[in-house]
Amino acid sequence: NSLEVTNCFAFPSKEDGEEESDKNPDYQITMMKCLREVNVDNNTVGWYQSTYLGSFLNESMIDTQFNYQEKIKNGVCIVYDPIKTAQGTLSLRAVRLTSTFMDVYRAGSFTQDSLAKADLTSTDIFQELPVVVSNPSLISAFLLQLTDDDTCQADFDRLDLATNPFLEKNLEYLIDSIDDFSVELNKFQYHQRNVTRALAQQDAYKQKKKADDSQRRLQGEE
């Protein structure tokens, strides 16, 4: 089975002090009516969002995709990375929640324990679908016309595949993750020291209790 995405539109940005949920449903309905009036495909099959160097996995994204898949069985999310695309590599990904994770999330228990109980890891939350990009016939004809036009000046800078910006940003993400790991490691080590100290105090109390009992027995108090 294949799902064809032919059009999309963006939601208006949220104003200060305005709830996003108050505007989006009405705006979406209005846009769908306008598309239908001009004979453009207007069946909702999902949604899309832009991301910055692949940093799109968060609870808000999961919640939105869950709501779409509850209403649209084959609903998908198209993830577009404008930064990576600007460097010469078209970045489009299609993802959807797995059926197993949908059952866990539907139960209202999105915790580490619930995921472990369902034998789910972070890689089992989303499944990525293959994406095939094709041009409509009119666009293909237009591109063919441009290739025959001598006045067309190609912008070869768009083909620059320099990876320095991506490497720098990924290193920043890695450093942040290492810092978070260090903080959590210090917390864990502090907890371990407290546990060790508590166990030592328990052992000392038991030894003292045994010594006191032995002393009382020797003195005939028991």
C-alpha positions as CSV (number, residue, x, y, z in Angstrom):
1,N,0.0,0.0,0.0
2,S,1.1,3.5,-0.7
3,L,0.0,6.9,0.5
4,E,0.2,9.9,-1.8
5,V,0.7,13.4,-0.4
6,T,0.0,16.1,-3.0
7,N,-0.4,19.3,-1.1
8,C,0.1,20.9,2.3
9,F,-0.3,24.2,4.1
10,A,1.1,25.8,7.2
11,F,-0.8,26.9,10.3
12,P,-0.6,30.6,11.3
13,S,1.8,31.4,14.0
14,K,0.5,31.8,17.6
15,E,0.0,35.3,18.9
16,D,1.1,36.3,22.3
17,G,-1.4,35.2,25.0
18,E,-3.3,33.2,22.4
19,E,-3.9,29.4,22.7
20,E,-2.9,27.6,19.6
21,S,-5.8,25.1,19.9
22,D,-8.3,28.0,19.6
23,K,-7.3,28.9,16.1
24,N,-6.0,25.7,14.4
25,P,-9.2,23.7,14.0
26,D,-11.2,26.6,12.4
27,Y,-8.3,27.5,10.2
28,Q,-7.8,23.9,9.0
29,I,-11.5,23.6,8.1
30,T,-11.4,26.8,6.2
31,M,-8.3,25.8,4.3
32,M,-9.8,22.5,3.4
33,K,-13.0,24.2,2.0
34,C,-10.9,26.5,-0.1
35,L,-8.9,23.7,-1.5
36,R,-12.0,21.8,-2.4
37,E,-13.5,24.9,-4.2
38,V,-10.4,25.1,-6.5
39,N,-10.5,21.3,-7.1
40,V,-7.3,20.5,-5.2
41,D,-6.9,17.3,-3.2
42,N,-8.4,18.0,0.3
43,N,-8.4,14.7,2.1
44,T,-6.3,14.9,5.3
45,V,-3.7,12.2,5.4
46,G,-1.5,13.6,8.2
47,W,0.6,16.6,9.0
48,Y,4.1,17.9,8.6
49,Q,6.6,19.8,10.7
50,S,10.0,21.3,10.2
51,T,12.9,20.3,12.3
52,Y,16.5,21.4,13.0
53,L,19.1,18.8,12.1
54,G,16.8,15.9,13.0
55,S,15.8,17.1,16.5
56,F,12.0,16.4,16.3
57,L,11.4,13.5,18.7
58,N,9.5,14.9,21.7
59,E,6.3,14.3,23.7
60,S,4.4,17.0,21.8
61,M,5.2,15.4,18.5
62,I,4.1,12.0,19.9
63,D,0.8,13.4,21.2
64,T,0.0,15.1,17.9
65,Q,0.8,12.0,15.8
66,F,-1.3,9.9,18.2
67,N,-4.3,12.1,17.8
68,Y,-4.0,12.0,14.0
69,Q,-3.6,8.2,13.9
70,E,-6.6,7.8,16.2
71,K,-8.7,9.6,13.6
72,I,-6.9,8.6,10.4
73,K,-5.6,5.0,10.5
74,N,-2.9,5.5,7.9
75,G,-2.0,9.1,9.0
76,V,1.7,10.0,8.8
77,C,3.9,12.9,9.8
78,I,6.3,14.3,7.2
79,V,9.4,15.7,8.8
80,Y,11.3,18.4,6.8
81,D,14.7,19.7,7.6
82,P,15.2,23.1,5.9
83,I,18.8,23.5,7.3
84,K,20.0,20.2,5.8
85,T,18.1,20.9,2.6
86,A,19.7,24.3,2.2
87,Q,23.1,22.5,2.2
88,G,22.1,20.5,-0.9
89,T,20.5,17.4,0.5
90,L,16.7,17.1,0.4
91,S,15.7,16.0,3.9
92,L,12.2,14.4,4.0
93,R,11.2,11.6,6.4
94,A,7.8,10.0,6.8
95,V,7.1,8.5,10.3
96,R,4.2,7.1,12.2
97,L,3.7,5.5,15.6
98,T,3.9,1.7,15.9
99,S,0.7,-0.2,16.7
100,T,2.3,-1.6,19.9
101,F,3.2,1.9,21.2
102,M,-0.3,3.1,20.2
103,D,-1.8,0.6,22.6
104,V,0.6,1.6,25.4
105,Y,0.0,5.3,24.9
106,R,-3.8,4.8,24.6
107,A,-3.8,3.3,28.1
108,G,-2.5,6.6,29.4
109,S,0.7,5.2,30.9
110,F,3.6,6.7,29.0
111,T,6.4,6.0,31.4
112,Q,9.6,4.1,31.4
113,D,8.1,1.2,33.4
114,S,5.2,0.9,31.0
115,L,7.5,0.8,28.0
116,A,9.7,-1.8,29.7
117,K,6.7,-3.9,30.6
118,A,5.6,-3.8,26.9
119,D,9.1,-4.7,25.9
120,L,9.5,-1.4,24.0
121,T,12.6,0.7,23.5
122,S,13.0,4.2,22.1
123,T,13.5,2.7,18.6
124,D,10.1,1.0,18.8
125,I,8.1,4.2,19.2
126,F,8.2,5.4,15.6
127,Q,8.5,3.5,12.4
128,E,9.9,5.2,9.4
129,L,8.3,4.8,6.0
130,P,10.1,5.0,2.6
131,V,9.6,8.2,0.8
132,V,9.5,8.6,-3.0
133,V,9.4,12.1,-4.4
134,S,8.0,12.6,-7.9
135,N,7.0,15.7,-9.9
136,P,3.6,16.2,-11.4
137,S,3.4,16.3,-15.2
138,L,3.1,20.1,-15.4
139,I,6.3,20.5,-13.3
140,S,8.1,17.9,-15.3
141,A,7.2,19.8,-18.5
142,F,8.3,23.1,-16.9
143,L,11.7,21.6,-15.9
144,L,12.1,20.3,-19.4
145,Q,11.4,23.7,-20.8
146,L,14.0,25.2,-18.5
147,T,16.7,22.8,-19.6
148,D,16.2,24.0,-23.2
149,D,16.3,27.6,-22.2
150,D,19.9,29.0,-22.6
151,T,19.1,32.0,-20.3
152,C,18.6,29.6,-17.4
153,Q,21.5,30.2,-14.9
154,A,21.9,27.3,-12.5
155,D,22.8,28.1,-8.9
156,F,25.4,25.4,-8.2
157,D,25.9,26.7,-4.7
158,R,22.9,24.7,-3.7
159,L,24.8,21.6,-4.5
160,D,27.4,22.3,-1.8
161,L,27.5,19.2,0.4
162,A,29.7,20.8,3.1
163,T,29.0,19.0,6.4
164,N,30.7,21.5,8.8
165,P,27.4,23.0,10.0
166,F,25.9,19.6,10.7
167,L,29.0,18.3,12.4
168,E,29.2,21.4,14.6
169,K,25.5,21.2,15.6
170,N,25.7,17.4,16.2
171,L,28.7,18.0,18.4
172,E,26.8,20.6,20.4
173,Y,24.0,18.1,20.9
174,L,26.5,15.5,22.0
175,I,28.1,17.8,24.5
176,D,24.7,18.7,25.9
177,S,23.9,15.0,26.2
178,I,27.3,14.3,28.0
179,D,26.6,17.1,30.4
180,D,23.2,15.7,31.2
181,F,24.7,12.2,31.6
182,S,27.4,13.7,34.0
183,V,24.7,15.3,36.1
184,E,22.7,12.1,36.3
185,L,25.8,10.1,37.1
186,N,26.7,12.4,40.0
187,K,23.1,11.9,41.3
188,F,23.4,8.1,41.0
189,Q,26.8,8.1,42.8
190,Y,25.5,10.3,45.6
191,H,22.6,7.8,46.0
192,Q,25.0,4.9,46.0
193,R,27.1,6.6,48.7
194,N,23.9,7.1,50.8
195,V,22.9,3.5,50.4
196,T,26.4,2.3,51.4
197,R,26.4,4.6,54.4
198,A,23.0,3.3,55.5
199,L,24.1,-0.3,55.1
200,A,27.2,0.4,57.1
201,Q,25.1,1.9,59.9
202,Q,22.8,-1.1,59.9
203,D,25.7,-3.5,60.2
204,A,27.3,-1.4,63.0
205,Y,24.0,-1.4,64.8
206,K,23.6,-5.2,64.4
207,Q,27.1,-5.8,65.7
208,K,26.6,-3.5,68.7
209,K,23.2,-5.2,69.4
210,K,24.9,-8.7,69.3
211,A,27.7,-7.4,71.6
212,D,25.2,-6.0,74.1
213,D,23.3,-9.3,74.1
214,S,26.4,-11.3,74.7
215,Q,27.4,-9.0,77.5
216,R,24.0,-9.3,79.2
217,R,24.1,-13.1,78.9
218,L,27.6,-13.2,80.5
219,Q,26.3,-11.0,83.4
220,G,23.3,-13.3,83.8
221,E,20.8,-10.6,82.9
222,E,19.0,-12.9,80.5
